Each structure stands twice: as C-alpha cells, then as structure tokens.
C-alpha cells in the first residue's frame, strides 16, 4: 500500500482498520508515503497514551476515542513537516469526526475531515451532518472528506444523500467497492470533495489488514507548494581509513606540553580534537528508510503479501485462515524477541527495550543532548536556596530563621563529607576508561571512549579537568 500513489501532490489515505493497536507495526510501515492518513474503527480508549500510537515521521495523531456504543474511535495522522490547525470548532457533537485546516504555501488553506458513521445511526445523523457542513462551508475553503459513511453507493445511488452533498457543492468520487466479502460487495468508504478537478488519482489497493480496502488519493492544485520530506540524518565518526600507529604518532608529535597551561577543558581539547578529526572524521549520512522492527521478519512479510493476494483473488475462506496465521506469526515472533531481550538479566538496556516494545513506546521526544555549561548548573544549585528564600512571599521572622538554621546544623554536624573526589592517577583513568563501552553514543565533545582506551596521552589531566 505504501507505493500505491504515483503522481505528485498531497497523498491522502483512509482505512477502516477494525482495532488499530495490534496493527500499528504493520501500518506504520505501510503509510510512510502518505502525507495524511485517516483511520476509523480504531477501538482505542483513553487507557492508551499518545506515545504508544506514535509513528515515525508523523505528528502524534489527533484522536477521537471510543466512548459509547455509537462511536468506534477515529485517528488522523499528519506528516511532521506539515503545518496544520485542529479545527475542533467544526466538529459536531453527534458526528464522529476530526477536522483540520492544512496550510500550504502559495495556496489557500484546505479543510480535511476524517469521518465515521455508525450503521445504526438514525435520521438525526443526517441532520447533524448538514449542520456540520454548513459551518465548514461558511469558511469558504476547499473541503476534502474521507471516511467510512456506511452508506452503500455501489449498486444504487442514495438520492437523499447525493442531494444533500450537492446542496453544499460536494461530490462523492469513489466508484469501486471498498468492502468485499464472499457474498457482498459494498461501497461504504467515501471520498467527498468540493473541487473534483484537484483530485489527480484515486486508488483502492487490495490491502487486507481488515475487511475494508483503503481509499487513497492524490490532491494537487496549481501553484500549491508542499513541504519537502524531512530527512533523518545521523552523525558518526568514520574509521574507514583509521590507522592506529599513525594516529598515536601524531598524538606524540602534538604540543601536549601546553595542555597543562589550560584549566578550561575546551581549550585543552582544542589540541586533541583536530588530530582525532584527521584520523576519524565526523560524517553525516541520511537514513533512507524507517527502521523495521527486528521481529517483523521476512517470513511475516511473505504471509502478508499472500494474505493480500487471496483477498484480491476472492478466496475468502483461505484469506481468513491466512489472516489469522499472520496475527499468530506476529504474536509468536514478538514473544520470541521479547524473551531474547530479557534472557540476560544483567543487560539493563535490553530489559528497557523489552518494556518499551511491550508498550510500543520507542518514540523519543528529543535525540539531542542538552548543551549546558557545567559551571552554569553548579551556580544554579549552590544559589537555589538563596533565590528561593528571596522569592518567598511571606517573610520569616528572625526566630524562624534561627530555628531552621539550628535544625540544619544539627542534622549535618555529625556527617562526614561524602562528595570529596580525589585527584585521579594515570592508572585510575586507564582503568575506568578501559571499562567503557566504545559503541555507546558520545557526548557533546564528540570524542569516543575508543581513543582513551588506546592509551591516549595526557588523558589523566583531561579527566581531572572534567571533574
């Protein structure tokens, strides 16, 4: 499904997923080439956090969770390079919908709506839809509505529904069935637009994650400009041409006698860093693909492709069997991988990876280390008490202050200092650095422990400056 749309423009899709949470790994890979993807019948509740629903490359989804028998849950994913506004003012209390206003360069904003209608809805739903559309129409912006309306238009046009859409200058564009079983074919997933000329292609791919097919389309307007995809990059040190003997020779030839004149770590590193950069330069490369989960194996992908083929072929009996096989294979593969992570109880990183996988919380809000001068932190903490006392709105009397002072002195008078750090010897430095894992990420100085483990000269002095 991720390569179904071929024309340039805004790529939008919708799928009635029928329980979303257990399908996140598969769908997170399938929707990567979409700019906006809507999901209905998610059946999510407030017990599931937004971070558990995060998909790489997208904002955290806008969501309407299942709250009663008539609602089933709706989600809307928007690529993180798009600017949008959640238009909750357009959402009607009797309609399960999510509205956004998408801002594009060189174009007026467009209104996009993800919608779901319960098949048991009464005439009241139509009246509420009319009220909602009147509010949207008054904005004078182009409108795109996508979702499961449960109004079958495959064999017969619903004249009342069609007339209502025409009242607001809207047209429904899907012509092929979107839900196919062994006995029925129905067109209940709709694409409703105010300007059909801007829809350049429509595809209904045979993707069998649920019993509905996705509705996918490309929207393009003359002069409209779309943001470029954000490329994920990583920075690393290249050891491709690293020569240890030459590296150590250059270190010995460096003017290290000057290093003892520096009490500022940055100045001391200014002698060493150029040599490191010469032999192991920093390089930046682009990560082209979203990381596939380790447990999502090639065998599982083969089962998924075979499942989709049987669905397209109309072999409903074997399709249902294979659909269950896919679910079973995913559960078994994930369980096996989790067991391998927790088998080594001494490896805390793997234990945490297992916890995150079990909760689907691998999303990191920030990958950049905090760049703050240690002296700034030190100054803050040694003055935090005085600053706090100066900002206390109620002044303390002298007696109160004396009581506090006496209490603190009594608590600390018998304590021996525990924060005294002795000067580190060369042997100490080498011992500690040799135990570091050189594969770990570096700090803001971009100097890996690999260099100190190779008996880098004068690291004793540098380590003591750090402290």
Residue pairs with C-beta under 8 A, 6 or more apart in sequence:
1 13
1 30
1 31
1 205
1 207
1 214
1 216
2 29
2 30
2 31
2 32
2 33
2 34
3 33
4 203
4 205
4 214
4 216
5 11
5 33
5 34
5 201
5 203
5 216
5 217
5 218
6 201
7 200
7 201
7 218
7 220
8 218
8 220
9 200
9 218
9 219
9 220
9 224
9 226
10 35
10 36
10 102
10 104
10 218
10 219
10 220
10 224
10 226
11 33
11 34
11 35
11 36
11 216
11 217
11 218
12 34
12 35
12 36
12 37
12 38
12 112
12 144
12 146
12 216
12 217
12 218
12 219
13 31
13 34
13 36
13 37
13 38
13 146
13 214
13 215
13 216
13 217
14 37
14 38
14 39
14 40
14 114
14 146
14 147
14 148
14 189
14 191
14 214
14 215
14 216
15 27
15 37
15 38
15 39
15 40
15 207
15 209
15 210
15 212
15 213
15 214
15 215
16 39
16 40
16 41
16 116
16 148
16 179
16 189
16 210
16 212
17 23
17 27
17 39
17 40
17 41
17 42
17 209
17 210
17 212
18 41
18 43
18 210
18 211
18 212
19 41
19 42
19 43
20 27
20 39
20 41
20 42
20 43
20 44
20 53
20 73
20 75
21 42
21 43
21 44
21 48
21 52
21 53
21 360
22 327
22 330
23 209
23 210
24 53
24 55
24 360
25 293
25 296
25 330
26 209
26 296
26 304
26 330
27 39
27 55
27 209
28 55
28 56
28 290
29 290
29 292
29 296
30 207
30 209
31 37
31 55
31 77
32 57
32 290
34 77
34 79
34 216
35 78
35 79
35 82
35 226
36 76
36 77
36 78
36 79
36 82
36 102
36 112
37 58
37 76
37 77
38 74
38 75
38 76
38 77
38 98
38 114
38 146
38 147
39 61
39 74
39 75
39 76
39 77
39 114
40 72
40 73
40 74
40 96
40 114
40 115
40 116
40 147
40 148
41 72
41 73
41 116
41 148
41 210
42 63
42 65
42 66
42 72
42 73
42 74
42 75
43 66
43 72
43 73
44 53
44 63
44 65
44 66
44 73
44 75
45 65
45 66
46 65
49 361
50 60
50 61
50 63
51 60
51 361
51 363
52 359
52 360
52 361
53 60
53 61
53 63
53 75
53 360
54 60
54 363
55 61
55 77
56 290
56 291
56 363
57 79
57 80
57 229
57 230
57 290
58 77
58 78
58 79
58 80
59 77
59 78
59 79
59 80
61 75
61 76
61 77
62 75
62 76
62 78
62 86
62 98
62 100
63 73
63 74
63 75
63 76
63 98
64 71
64 73
64 74
64 75
64 96
64 97
64 98
65 71
65 73
66 72
66 73
70 96
70 118
70 120
70 121
71 96
71 116
71 118
72 96
72 116
72 118
74 96
74 97
74 98
74 114
74 115
74 116
74 147
75 98
75 114
76 98
76 100
76 114
78 84
78 100
78 102
79 229
80 230
81 227
81 228
81 229
81 230
82 102
82 103
82 227
83 102
83 103
83 227
84 100
84 101
84 102
84 103
85 100
85 101
85 103
85 109
86 98
86 99
86 100
87 99
87 100
87 101
87 111
88 99
89 135
90 99
90 111
90 113
90 132
90 135
90 136
90 139
91 97
91 98
91 99
91 132
92 128
92 129
92 131
92 132
92 135
93 128
94 124
94 125
94 128
95 115
95 117
95 125
95 128
95 129
95 132
96 115
96 116
96 117
96 118
97 113
97 114
97 115
97 116
97 132
97 147
98 113
98 114
99 111
99 112
99 113
99 136
100 111
100 112
100 113
101 109
101 110
101 111
101 112
101 141
102 109
102 110
102 111
102 112
103 109
104 110
104 224
104 225
104 226
105 224
105 225
105 227
106 223
106 224
106 225
107 221
107 223
107 224
107 225
108 141
108 142
109 141
110 141
110 142
110 143
110 144
110 219
111 136
111 139
111 141
111 142
111 143
111 144
112 144
112 145
112 146
113 136
113 143
113 144
113 145
113 146
113 147
114 146
114 147
115 145
115 146
115 147
115 148
115 149
116 147
116 148
116 149
117 125
117 147
117 148
117 149
117 150
117 151
118 125
118 150
119 150
121 150
126 160
126 161
126 164
129 164
130 164
130 167
133 168
133 170
134 168
136 143
137 143
137 168
137 169
142 193
142 194
142 195
142 198
142 221
143 168
143 170
143 192
143 193
143 194
144 191
144 192
144 193
144 194
144 219
145 170
145 190
145 191
145 192
145 193
146 189
146 190
146 191
146 192
146 215
146 217
147 189
147 190
148 188
148 189
148 190
148 212
149 188
149 189
149 190
150 188
151 158
151 161
151 188
151 190
152 158
152 186
152 187
152 188
153 161
153 172
153 174
153 187
153 188
153 190
154 177
154 185
154 186
154 187
162 172
165 171
165 172
165 192
168 194
169 194
170 192
170 193
170 194
171 192
171 193
171 194
171 196
172 190
172 191
172 192
173 191
173 192
173 193
173 196
173 199
173 202
173 217
174 187
174 189
174 190
174 191
174 202
174 204
174 215
175 187
176 187
176 204
177 185
177 186
177 187
177 204
177 213
178 186
178 187
178 188
178 189
178 204
178 212
178 213
178 215
179 185
179 186
179 187
179 188
179 189
179 211
179 212
179 213
180 186
180 211
180 213
180 311
180 314
181 211
181 316
182 314
182 316
182 317
188 212
189 212
189 213
189 215
190 215
191 199
191 202
191 215
191 217
193 199
198 219
198 220
198 221
199 217
199 218
199 219
200 217
200 218
200 219
200 220
201 217
201 218
202 215
202 216
202 217
203 216
203 217
204 213
204 214
204 215
204 216
205 213
205 214
205 216
206 213
206 308
206 309
206 311
206 312
207 213
207 214
207 308
208 307
208 308
208 310
208 311
208 312
208 319
208 323
231 286
231 287
232 286
232 287
233 284
233 285
233 286
233 287
234 284
234 285
234 287
235 282
235 283
235 284
235 446
236 282
236 283
236 285
237 276
237 280
237 281
237 282
237 283
237 446
237 448
238 280
238 281
238 282
238 283
239 280
241 279
242 279
242 280
243 279
244 454
246 279
247 275
247 279
247 280
247 454
248 454
250 275
250 278
250 279
251 272
251 275
251 456
251 457
252 457
254 271
254 272
254 275
255 271
256 271
256 457
256 458
258 271
259 268
259 271
259 458
259 461
259 462
260 461
262 268
262 465
263 465
264 465
265 462
265 465
265 466
268 461
268 462
268 465
269 445
269 447
269 462
272 447
272 456
272 462
273 445
273 446
273 447
276 447
276 451
282 446
293 357
294 337
295 330
295 333
295 334
295 336
295 337
296 330
296 333
297 333
299 329
300 326
300 329
300 330
300 333
303 322
303 325
303 326
303 329
304 326
306 322
307 319
307 322
307 323
307 325
307 326
310 318
310 319
310 322
311 319
334 357
337 357
338 354
338 357
338 358
341 350
341 351
341 353
341 354
341 357
342 350
342 351
342 354
344 350
345 351
356 362
369 443
369 444
371 444
389 396
396 404
421 467
423 464
424 460
424 463
424 464
424 467
425 460
426 460
428 460
429 452
429 459
429 460
429 463
430 452
430 455
430 459
433 449
433 452
433 453
433 459
433 463
434 453
436 449
436 452
436 453
437 449
438 448
438 449
438 450
438 453
440 449
442 448
452 459
